[in-house]
Amino acid sequence: MIKIKNKIIGQNNKVFVIAEIGVNHCGKLNLAKKMVDQAIKCGADAVKFQTYTAQNLATTSTKKVNYQFNNTKKNETHYQMLKSLELSKKNHKELFNYCKKKNIIFLSTPYDEDSAKFLNQLGCAAFKTSSADIVDLNLHEYLAKSKKPVIISTGMSNLEEIKNCLKIYKKFKNNKIILLHCVSNYPCSLKSLNLKSITLLQNKFKFMVGYSDHSIGNKAAIASVALGAVLIEKHFTINRLLPGPDQKTSITPKELTKIIQDIHLTKKILGEYKKECQKEEIEMKKISRKSLTLNCNIYKNEKIKRNHLSLKRPGTGLLFFNIKKVLGKCAKRDLKKDYQLKLNDLKK
């Protein structure tokens, strides 16, 4: 169980839902605020942005991956794309305060140690790291030392890389970790999702696991909850026609509302790790179970034999497992056919 501000994340709690605004704000503060407002209306627990400076994140010769090339200006470099989507420190502060005022958790992904320090000073209650940075052990060392909760995305990684990352958190005794299963493609194909990795990560590393969903639709997110995901992250926009690399694979307010409803309904349906008679089953239990019933008249002092008994509804009398307490005992009084025996009808 991990607490982020006023929200508790754990198997016995509601699934924590992050609306990943990321860079869908197009570098515009007012648009970012509109997206925050819509995420709140949809019922998200947190909004998440990305904190970086293009100069510190990428060389000018870095190429775009295919989805970025297809969804942004063709004559724009990777570096120029990042620069156009960068949020200033001033805008970060205003967004942080805006989220605080609106009572939604502000999260952001730091892409380097300096960005993490800035977010820490800003007052962020938790950190979320990108899949690409699971091998940036310098960044993870700073986050581990912060002692704050850290949500670690595991896209593109293998078990050994995850293990090496988690060693740092163990070293600095920070166990406030949530691992996120993720497939780092936008969108990713259904055959690549491999949601059983959620169970694998739970069993292998003994941390809570969530799911960062880059697939189309809500089926994968629902299935992940059934596998024990405690947190769901989805890219979010208010208009897929806006410029930027992630808009086309992000969900809209109507879709986010639906996925949150489906996630919470799934959690409700899953229930708890126990098996017991439900309140709404009690009437059925009383009527449809069968009790030890006389199939002939029995007279006072007559011994009860097996051929005197059958099992009939309702189930309000003695159940079959009591038969040894009945056989060979004598009746205290005359008993009629179809009577359902009680122990105090018999002599000891």
N, C-alpha and C positions, 0 to 999 in steps of 0.2 A: 504494500500500500504506500502510495506517494501522494503528498499534498502539494499542489501548486496554487498558491493564493488560497481562495476559498473552495477549491475543487479537490476532491479526493479521488485518486485513480487506483482502481484495484478490481479484482475479480468479482467482488460483491457489490460493486458500485456501477453506476451508469457508465456506458462507454464515453470516453472523452473525445470530443470531435473538434478537430482543428480545420478551420477554413484557411487553406494555404493561398493567400493573396500573392505571396512571392514578389514577382516583378510585374504583375498584371496592372499595377497602378500607372505604368508607363512613365514613371518618374514624376508624376503629378500628385501633389499633396491632396488636393480637393477630391480627385478621383479615388485616392486611397481611403479617404474618409467615407465616401459614398459606399465603398465596398465593405468597410467596417460596419456601417449602418445596416446594410443588407444581410451581412453574416449574422448580426445580432437578431434580426427579424426571423431568420431561418432557424435559430436555436443553437448556433455553434457555441462551444465553450471557450474557444480561443481563435484569434486571427494570427497568422504568421507572415512575416516579411523576410527579406534577405538583407544582410548588412555586410557591405564590402566597399572597397574602392577599386575601381577598374585597374588602376595603376599597380596596385599590390596583388591583384588576383590573376592577371593574364598578361602575357607578352603581346606585343602588337602583331606578331606573326601567328598567333594561335588561330586555328581554323574553327569554323562553326561545324557542329555535328549536323546531320541531315535535317532533323526536324527544325533546328534553328534556321538553317539556310532556307528551308521551304516556307517558313512562317515569318520571316523578317526581310528587310530590304536586301536585295541581291548584291548591291554594291557597297554594303556596310560590312566592315570586318567584325570579328568576334569581339575585339576590344571596343570598337565603337558601339556595338550593341550593348555591352555591359555598361559603358559610360552613360548611354542615354537612359538607362534604367536605374541608375544609381540614386539612392536617397541621401540627402545631406544629413549631417548630424542634427542640424536645426529641425529638419522635417521629422527625423526620428523622435526627437524630444516632443514635438507637437503631437505626433501620432500616439506616442506612449501616453501622454497626458489625456488625449482624446479618448483612448480606450479605457483609461482609468475612470474618467468621467462617465463613460457609457457602461461601465461595469462589465467589460469583457477583457479576458486575459490577452495581453500583448506578448507575442513571442517573435523572435527573429533568429535566423540562422547566421551565425558569424562565420565568415570564410577565412579568417586568420586571427591570430592572437590579439592584435590591436583592436579589431572589431569586437572580439569577445570582451575585452577590457572595457570598451565603450559601453556595451550593453549591460555589463555588470554595474558600472557606475550609474547608468541610467535607472537601474532598479529592477531589471528583468528578474522575474521569480524563477525562471528556468531557462535552459538552453536547448536548442534542437540543432543537431549537426547534419550536414548533407552527406549523402552516400559517398560522394567523391572524397570526402575528408576523413573517412575512417582510417586512412593511412597517414593523416597529418597528426602524428603523435605529439608534436609540439603543441598544437591547439588543444588536444585532448588532455594534456598534462595541465594546462592552465584551467580548463573546465573542471577537471577532477579536483584540483586544489580549491576551487570556489565553494565546494561542498553543496552546491545547488543541484537540483534535479537536472539530469541531462537525458534527452531523448536522442538516441543514436540510430540514424538510418543506415541500413546495411546493404543497399543496392550495390551491385557489381562486386561484392566481396565474397570471400570464402570463409570457412570456419576458423582457419588459422589466423587470418587478418582480424577477424572479430575478437578472437582470443587475445591477440597481442594488444589490441586496443583496450580491452577490459582489464588487462594486467595493470595498466596505469591507474585505473579507478580503484583497483584493489590495493595498490601500493599506497594511495593517498586516502584509503578508507572511505571512499565515497560509494555507497551502495544504492544511491537514489537514481537508478538507471532503468530506462525503458528502451528495449531494442525494437526497432521498426523493421519488419520484413518489407522489402521494396524491390521492384524491378525497374531499373533506371532506363526507361525508354518512354517516349511521349507521343502517342499512347503505346502501351506495351500489349503484346498479343496475349490472348487468353491462355494459349498453350505454354507461355513462359511464366505464368503466375506462380505455380508451384506452392500453393498455400500451405501445404504440409510442412513447409519450412518454419511456420509459426510454432508448430508442436516441437519440431527439432530444436529450435532456438530456446524454447522454454525448458526442455529437458536437458539440453547441453549446458546452458549457462545459468539456469536457475534465476533468471530475471523475468519480470513481466514483459510481454511482447505486444506490440501494436502492429498496425499495417498502414503503410503509406501507399495509397492506391492510385496508380497511373493508368488503370484500365478504363474502358468505356462502360458506362452504366453503373449499377449498384450491386450486382450479384456477387462480385468478388468481396466487397466490403461486408455484405451480409454473411457470406460464408466464413470470412475471417473471424467474425464475432462468434460464430458457432465453434470455431477452433480455439477460442480463448483470447482473442485480441481485446486489449483493454483500451485501445486508443486507435482512432481512425483519422487519417489526414487525407484531404482531397484538395487539389488545385481548384481555386474559385475565382470567378469573374462575374461582372454584371453584364458583359456583352462580349460574345466570342468574336465579334468583328473588330474589336479594338486591336491596335498594333501590338506586337510582342510575340516572343517565341512560344509562350505557354497558353495563350488565349484559347486556341482551338481545341485543346485537350482539357480545358477546365470546365467545371460544371457551373451552371447558372443558379440564381436564387431558387427558382422553382425546383430544380433538381437537387439542390442542397437540402431544401426543406424535406423533400421526399426521402432522401437517403438517411437523414437524421431520424425521421419517423420510423423508417424500416429498421434501422440499427437498434433503436430503443425497443421496438416491438420484438425484434429477434432476441434481444437480451431478456425481455420479459418471458418470452416463450421458453427459453432455455432453462429458466428457473435456477434452482440451487442444487448443490451436489448432495442430494439426499433422496430417499424414497419413503413416502408415507402417504397415508390416505388423505386426500384433499377434502376440504370442508364440503365442496359441492358433490363429493362422492358418498357422503355419509348415508343419505337416504337410500341410494342405490345399494349400498353395502348391506343395510338392514333388510331390505326386501329381497334382493337377488341371491344372497348367500343362503345356504341350506343348513338346517339344524336337525339334530337327532329327533326323529318323530316316530311315535308308535304306529305300527301298521295293523294293530289289533287291540281289542280291549285287554287290559291287564287288571287283575284283581288284587286286593290287599294281601300282602305277604307273598305274592308270586314273584319268583326270581326273573329278572330281566335277562333274556337271551338275545343272541345276535339276530336270530330270525324274527324277533319282535320289532326290530328297528329298521327304519329307512331314513333317507335324507330328503327333506322337503323344505321349500321356502315357507315362511321368511327365515332370515338368518339371525333372529333375535334370541334363539335358544342356545343349547349346547352344540358347539361345533364338533366335527368328527374326532378331532384330537382328544376329546374328553371321553371317548367310548370306553376306555379301560376303567374309568371311574364309575361307569354305569353297569357294565356287564357283571352278572352274579349278585347284584344288589337286589334287595326285596322292596317292593312298593309299600309305602306307608298307608296307602288308600287305593280305592278303585280308580283306575285311569282309563279314559276312553281312547278309542282309535283316533289317530290324527293329532293327539296331544303331543306337544313338544316338551320333553322332559326338562326338569330342573333338578339340581343335586339335592335340594331339600325335599324332593318328592320321595327320596330313597332312604332306607335305613342304613346306618353306618355299619 
